[in-house]
């Protein structure tokens, strides 16, 4: 489980700068919250090591500039946005002496991308130069 909150103020033009454009009325203020949970499992057998798991992650922002207009402002924050990522992965490692071959994939759904799941396959091979490392 995890949660993180971050506040920032972005100053495109600093106080005391001469000839500030009319469109620049204030600095950009943001508050972001990220929370989630993940679970990973492994199973070892004579065929290698199988890993699988998943993650839920929610990302939200309150802003004076970014996102969609809010019905009611919260202090300087007049816009907000939220998205959720849900992902599942499966991987298997074949280990023979100093060689490892990994096959796997990740299935991801991001609520900011409507009705779309993305699959990311992976193949990796490695060789350990010595058995002592």
Biotite code that builds the C-alpha atoms (Angstrom):
import biotite.structure as struc

atoms = struc.array([
    struc.Atom([0.000, 0.000, 0.000], chain_id="A", res_id=1, res_name="UNK", atom_name="CA", element="C"),
    struc.Atom([1.215, 3.517, -0.683], chain_id="A", res_id=2, res_name="UNK", atom_name="CA", element="C"),
    struc.Atom([0.046, 7.120, -0.760], chain_id="A", res_id=3, res_name="UNK", atom_name="CA", element="C"),
    struc.Atom([1.851, 10.328, -1.669], chain_id="A", res_id=4, res_name="UNK", atom_name="CA", element="C"),
    struc.Atom([0.706, 13.960, -1.698], chain_id="A", res_id=5, res_name="UNK", atom_name="CA", element="C"),
    struc.Atom([2.686, 16.738, -3.368], chain_id="A", res_id=6, res_name="UNK", atom_name="CA", element="C"),
    struc.Atom([2.151, 20.507, -3.499], chain_id="A", res_id=7, res_name="UNK", atom_name="CA", element="C"),
    struc.Atom([3.891, 22.771, -5.977], chain_id="A", res_id=8, res_name="UNK", atom_name="CA", element="C"),
    struc.Atom([3.829, 26.303, -7.300], chain_id="A", res_id=9, res_name="UNK", atom_name="CA", element="C"),
    struc.Atom([5.080, 26.910, -10.828], chain_id="A", res_id=10, res_name="UNK", atom_name="CA", element="C"),
    struc.Atom([6.212, 30.464, -11.557], chain_id="A", res_id=11, res_name="UNK", atom_name="CA", element="C"),
    struc.Atom([6.469, 31.099, -15.279], chain_id="A", res_id=12, res_name="UNK", atom_name="CA", element="C"),
    struc.Atom([7.185, 34.775, -14.622], chain_id="A", res_id=13, res_name="UNK", atom_name="CA", element="C"),
    struc.Atom([8.657, 35.875, -11.297], chain_id="A", res_id=14, res_name="UNK", atom_name="CA", element="C"),
    struc.Atom([7.684, 38.920, -9.262], chain_id="A", res_id=15, res_name="UNK", atom_name="CA", element="C"),
    struc.Atom([9.606, 42.009, -10.332], chain_id="A", res_id=16, res_name="UNK", atom_name="CA", element="C"),
    struc.Atom([9.826, 40.963, -13.996], chain_id="A", res_id=17, res_name="UNK", atom_name="CA", element="C"),
    struc.Atom([9.117, 43.999, -16.219], chain_id="A", res_id=18, res_name="UNK", atom_name="CA", element="C"),
    struc.Atom([6.535, 43.942, -19.034], chain_id="A", res_id=19, res_name="UNK", atom_name="CA", element="C"),
    struc.Atom([4.512, 40.931, -17.849], chain_id="A", res_id=20, res_name="UNK", atom_name="CA", element="C"),
    struc.Atom([1.996, 39.843, -20.537], chain_id="A", res_id=21, res_name="UNK", atom_name="CA", element="C"),
    struc.Atom([-1.691, 40.490, -19.785], chain_id="A", res_id=22, res_name="UNK", atom_name="CA", element="C"),
    struc.Atom([-2.572, 36.793, -20.035], chain_id="A", res_id=23, res_name="UNK", atom_name="CA", element="C"),
    struc.Atom([-0.289, 35.954, -17.092], chain_id="A", res_id=24, res_name="UNK", atom_name="CA", element="C"),
    struc.Atom([-2.436, 36.730, -14.058], chain_id="A", res_id=25, res_name="UNK", atom_name="CA", element="C"),
    struc.Atom([-1.080, 34.314, -11.436], chain_id="A", res_id=26, res_name="UNK", atom_name="CA", element="C"),
    struc.Atom([1.285, 31.422, -10.836], chain_id="A", res_id=27, res_name="UNK", atom_name="CA", element="C"),
    struc.Atom([0.220, 27.799, -11.362], chain_id="A", res_id=28, res_name="UNK", atom_name="CA", element="C"),
    struc.Atom([-0.689, 25.871, -8.208], chain_id="A", res_id=29, res_name="UNK", atom_name="CA", element="C"),
    struc.Atom([-1.065, 22.094, -7.999], chain_id="A", res_id=30, res_name="UNK", atom_name="CA", element="C"),
    struc.Atom([-1.806, 19.413, -5.427], chain_id="A", res_id=31, res_name="UNK", atom_name="CA", element="C"),
    struc.Atom([-1.381, 15.831, -6.552], chain_id="A", res_id=32, res_name="UNK", atom_name="CA", element="C"),
    struc.Atom([-2.348, 12.646, -4.739], chain_id="A", res_id=33, res_name="UNK", atom_name="CA", element="C"),
    struc.Atom([-1.195, 9.182, -5.754], chain_id="A", res_id=34, res_name="UNK", atom_name="CA", element="C"),
    struc.Atom([-2.272, 6.039, -3.934], chain_id="A", res_id=35, res_name="UNK", atom_name="CA", element="C"),
    struc.Atom([-2.318, 2.365, -4.696], chain_id="A", res_id=36, res_name="UNK", atom_name="CA", element="C"),
    struc.Atom([-1.578, -1.205, -3.811], chain_id="A", res_id=37, res_name="UNK", atom_name="CA", element="C"),
    struc.Atom([0.293, -4.029, -5.456], chain_id="A", res_id=38, res_name="UNK", atom_name="CA", element="C"),
    struc.Atom([0.676, -7.741, -4.901], chain_id="A", res_id=39, res_name="UNK", atom_name="CA", element="C"),
    struc.Atom([3.425, -9.911, -6.385], chain_id="A", res_id=40, res_name="UNK", atom_name="CA", element="C"),
    struc.Atom([3.828, -13.677, -6.071], chain_id="A", res_id=41, res_name="UNK", atom_name="CA", element="C"),
    struc.Atom([6.506, -16.164, -7.142], chain_id="A", res_id=42, res_name="UNK", atom_name="CA", element="C"),
    struc.Atom([6.491, -19.909, -7.644], chain_id="A", res_id=43, res_name="UNK", atom_name="CA", element="C"),
    struc.Atom([9.695, -21.888, -8.129], chain_id="A", res_id=44, res_name="UNK", atom_name="CA", element="C"),
    struc.Atom([9.754, -25.291, -9.815], chain_id="A", res_id=45, res_name="UNK", atom_name="CA", element="C"),
    struc.Atom([12.128, -27.477, -11.798], chain_id="A", res_id=46, res_name="UNK", atom_name="CA", element="C"),
    struc.Atom([11.000, -25.528, -14.905], chain_id="A", res_id=47, res_name="UNK", atom_name="CA", element="C"),
    struc.Atom([12.130, -22.164, -13.490], chain_id="A", res_id=48, res_name="UNK", atom_name="CA", element="C"),
    struc.Atom([10.553, -19.286, -11.584], chain_id="A", res_id=49, res_name="UNK", atom_name="CA", element="C"),
    struc.Atom([7.081, -17.977, -12.386], chain_id="A", res_id=50, res_name="UNK", atom_name="CA", element="C"),
    struc.Atom([6.104, -14.505, -11.145], chain_id="A", res_id=51, res_name="UNK", atom_name="CA", element="C"),
    struc.Atom([2.677, -12.909, -11.335], chain_id="A", res_id=52, res_name="UNK", atom_name="CA", element="C"),
    struc.Atom([0.788, -10.075, -9.745], chain_id="A", res_id=53, res_name="UNK", atom_name="CA", element="C"),
    struc.Atom([-1.043, -6.841, -10.170], chain_id="A", res_id=54, res_name="UNK", atom_name="CA", element="C"),
    struc.Atom([-1.258, -3.204, -9.201], chain_id="A", res_id=55, res_name="UNK", atom_name="CA", element="C"),
    struc.Atom([-4.008, -0.655, -8.632], chain_id="A", res_id=56, res_name="UNK", atom_name="CA", element="C"),
    struc.Atom([-2.865, 2.998, -8.820], chain_id="A", res_id=57, res_name="UNK", atom_name="CA", element="C"),
    struc.Atom([-4.990, 6.156, -8.634], chain_id="A", res_id=58, res_name="UNK", atom_name="CA", element="C"),
    struc.Atom([-3.584, 9.568, -9.603], chain_id="A", res_id=59, res_name="UNK", atom_name="CA", element="C"),
    struc.Atom([-5.459, 12.796, -8.932], chain_id="A", res_id=60, res_name="UNK", atom_name="CA", element="C"),
    struc.Atom([-4.625, 16.479, -9.301], chain_id="A", res_id=61, res_name="UNK", atom_name="CA", element="C"),
    struc.Atom([-6.158, 19.733, -8.124], chain_id="A", res_id=62, res_name="UNK", atom_name="CA", element="C"),
    struc.Atom([-4.807, 22.683, -10.080], chain_id="A", res_id=63, res_name="UNK", atom_name="CA", element="C"),
    struc.Atom([-5.237, 26.297, -11.027], chain_id="A", res_id=64, res_name="UNK", atom_name="CA", element="C"),
    struc.Atom([-4.391, 25.394, -14.666], chain_id="A", res_id=65, res_name="UNK", atom_name="CA", element="C"),
    struc.Atom([-4.436, 21.642, -15.423], chain_id="A", res_id=66, res_name="UNK", atom_name="CA", element="C"),
    struc.Atom([-7.491, 19.419, -15.750], chain_id="A", res_id=67, res_name="UNK", atom_name="CA", element="C"),
    struc.Atom([-11.197, 19.985, -16.141], chain_id="A", res_id=68, res_name="UNK", atom_name="CA", element="C"),
    struc.Atom([-13.069, 22.909, -14.610], chain_id="A", res_id=69, res_name="UNK", atom_name="CA", element="C"),
    struc.Atom([-14.516, 22.127, -11.181], chain_id="A", res_id=70, res_name="UNK", atom_name="CA", element="C"),
    struc.Atom([-18.094, 23.022, -10.230], chain_id="A", res_id=71, res_name="UNK", atom_name="CA", element="C"),
    struc.Atom([-16.803, 24.664, -7.056], chain_id="A", res_id=72, res_name="UNK", atom_name="CA", element="C"),
    struc.Atom([-13.265, 25.933, -6.489], chain_id="A", res_id=73, res_name="UNK", atom_name="CA", element="C"),
    struc.Atom([-11.202, 24.791, -3.516], chain_id="A", res_id=74, res_name="UNK", atom_name="CA", element="C"),
    struc.Atom([-9.023, 27.762, -2.642], chain_id="A", res_id=75, res_name="UNK", atom_name="CA", element="C"),
    struc.Atom([-6.824, 28.538, -5.683], chain_id="A", res_id=76, res_name="UNK", atom_name="CA", element="C"),
    struc.Atom([-7.706, 25.180, -7.278], chain_id="A", res_id=77, res_name="UNK", atom_name="CA", element="C"),
    struc.Atom([-10.306, 25.584, -10.026], chain_id="A", res_id=78, res_name="UNK", atom_name="CA", element="C"),
    struc.Atom([-9.528, 22.462, -12.086], chain_id="A", res_id=79, res_name="UNK", atom_name="CA", element="C"),
    struc.Atom([-9.059, 18.779, -11.372], chain_id="A", res_id=80, res_name="UNK", atom_name="CA", element="C"),
    struc.Atom([-8.398, 15.468, -13.051], chain_id="A", res_id=81, res_name="UNK", atom_name="CA", element="C"),
    struc.Atom([-8.207, 11.848, -11.980], chain_id="A", res_id=82, res_name="UNK", atom_name="CA", element="C"),
    struc.Atom([-7.152, 8.599, -13.599], chain_id="A", res_id=83, res_name="UNK", atom_name="CA", element="C"),
    struc.Atom([-6.696, 5.015, -12.483], chain_id="A", res_id=84, res_name="UNK", atom_name="CA", element="C"),
    struc.Atom([-4.239, 2.410, -13.752], chain_id="A", res_id=85, res_name="UNK", atom_name="CA", element="C"),
    struc.Atom([-4.885, -1.282, -13.222], chain_id="A", res_id=86, res_name="UNK", atom_name="CA", element="C"),
    struc.Atom([-2.224, -3.707, -14.375], chain_id="A", res_id=87, res_name="UNK", atom_name="CA", element="C"),
    struc.Atom([-1.545, -7.444, -14.253], chain_id="A", res_id=88, res_name="UNK", atom_name="CA", element="C"),
    struc.Atom([1.700, -9.181, -15.120], chain_id="A", res_id=89, res_name="UNK", atom_name="CA", element="C"),
    struc.Atom([2.954, -12.712, -15.686], chain_id="A", res_id=90, res_name="UNK", atom_name="CA", element="C"),
    struc.Atom([6.583, -13.708, -16.200], chain_id="A", res_id=91, res_name="UNK", atom_name="CA", element="C"),
    struc.Atom([8.530, -16.949, -16.336], chain_id="A", res_id=92, res_name="UNK", atom_name="CA", element="C"),
    struc.Atom([12.310, -17.277, -15.999], chain_id="A", res_id=93, res_name="UNK", atom_name="CA", element="C"),
    struc.Atom([14.064, -20.307, -17.435], chain_id="A", res_id=94, res_name="UNK", atom_name="CA", element="C"),
    struc.Atom([17.471, -20.705, -15.763], chain_id="A", res_id=95, res_name="UNK", atom_name="CA", element="C"),
    struc.Atom([20.106, -23.073, -17.190], chain_id="A", res_id=96, res_name="UNK", atom_name="CA", element="C"),
    struc.Atom([23.550, -22.737, -15.616], chain_id="A", res_id=97, res_name="UNK", atom_name="CA", element="C"),
    struc.Atom([24.592, -19.123, -16.256], chain_id="A", res_id=98, res_name="UNK", atom_name="CA", element="C"),
    struc.Atom([21.867, -18.387, -18.842], chain_id="A", res_id=99, res_name="UNK", atom_name="CA", element="C"),
    struc.Atom([18.451, -16.931, -18.049], chain_id="A", res_id=100, res_name="UNK", atom_name="CA", element="C"),
    struc.Atom([15.595, -16.551, -20.527], chain_id="A", res_id=101, res_name="UNK", atom_name="CA", element="C"),
    struc.Atom([12.587, -14.525, -19.384], chain_id="A", res_id=102, res_name="UNK", atom_name="CA", element="C"),
    struc.Atom([9.198, -14.404, -21.113], chain_id="A", res_id=103, res_name="UNK", atom_name="CA", element="C"),
    struc.Atom([6.352, -12.283, -19.854], chain_id="A", res_id=104, res_name="UNK", atom_name="CA", element="C"),
    struc.Atom([3.817, -9.612, -20.364], chain_id="A", res_id=105, res_name="UNK", atom_name="CA", element="C"),
    struc.Atom([1.855, -6.837, -18.723], chain_id="A", res_id=106, res_name="UNK", atom_name="CA", element="C"),
    struc.Atom([-1.825, -6.043, -19.304], chain_id="A", res_id=107, res_name="UNK", atom_name="CA", element="C"),
    struc.Atom([-2.721, -2.448, -18.399], chain_id="A", res_id=108, res_name="UNK", atom_name="CA", element="C"),
    struc.Atom([-5.937, -0.443, -18.286], chain_id="A", res_id=109, res_name="UNK", atom_name="CA", element="C"),
    struc.Atom([-5.825, 3.347, -17.856], chain_id="A", res_id=110, res_name="UNK", atom_name="CA", element="C"),
    struc.Atom([-9.188, 5.055, -17.259], chain_id="A", res_id=111, res_name="UNK", atom_name="CA", element="C"),
    struc.Atom([-7.938, 8.150, -19.125], chain_id="A", res_id=112, res_name="UNK", atom_name="CA", element="C"),
    struc.Atom([-7.975, 6.013, -22.294], chain_id="A", res_id=113, res_name="UNK", atom_name="CA", element="C"),
    struc.Atom([-11.590, 4.884, -22.718], chain_id="A", res_id=114, res_name="UNK", atom_name="CA", element="C"),
    struc.Atom([-12.303, 1.205, -23.470], chain_id="A", res_id=115, res_name="UNK", atom_name="CA", element="C"),
    struc.Atom([-8.691, 0.315, -24.141], chain_id="A", res_id=116, res_name="UNK", atom_name="CA", element="C"),
    struc.Atom([-6.426, -2.292, -22.653], chain_id="A", res_id=117, res_name="UNK", atom_name="CA", element="C"),
    struc.Atom([-2.767, -2.346, -23.600], chain_id="A", res_id=118, res_name="UNK", atom_name="CA", element="C"),
    struc.Atom([-0.585, -5.449, -23.635], chain_id="A", res_id=119, res_name="UNK", atom_name="CA", element="C"),
    struc.Atom([3.182, -5.155, -23.381], chain_id="A", res_id=120, res_name="UNK", atom_name="CA", element="C"),
    struc.Atom([5.050, -8.395, -24.138], chain_id="A", res_id=121, res_name="UNK", atom_name="CA", element="C"),
    struc.Atom([8.652, -8.911, -23.071], chain_id="A", res_id=122, res_name="UNK", atom_name="CA", element="C"),
    struc.Atom([11.509, -11.288, -23.865], chain_id="A", res_id=123, res_name="UNK", atom_name="CA", element="C"),
    struc.Atom([14.854, -10.986, -22.100], chain_id="A", res_id=124, res_name="UNK", atom_name="CA", element="C"),
    struc.Atom([18.000, -13.094, -22.164], chain_id="A", res_id=125, res_name="UNK", atom_name="CA", element="C"),
    struc.Atom([20.997, -12.783, -19.885], chain_id="A", res_id=126, res_name="UNK", atom_name="CA", element="C"),
    struc.Atom([24.311, -14.467, -19.181], chain_id="A", res_id=127, res_name="UNK", atom_name="CA", element="C"),
    struc.Atom([26.141, -14.314, -15.859], chain_id="A", res_id=128, res_name="UNK", atom_name="CA", element="C"),
    struc.Atom([29.883, -14.084, -16.590], chain_id="A", res_id=129, res_name="UNK", atom_name="CA", element="C"),
    struc.Atom([30.820, -15.828, -13.333], chain_id="A", res_id=130, res_name="UNK", atom_name="CA", element="C"),
    struc.Atom([28.906, -18.036, -10.938], chain_id="A", res_id=131, res_name="UNK", atom_name="CA", element="C"),
    struc.Atom([30.121, -15.933, -7.998], chain_id="A", res_id=132, res_name="UNK", atom_name="CA", element="C"),
    struc.Atom([28.071, -12.850, -8.877], chain_id="A", res_id=133, res_name="UNK", atom_name="CA", element="C"),
])
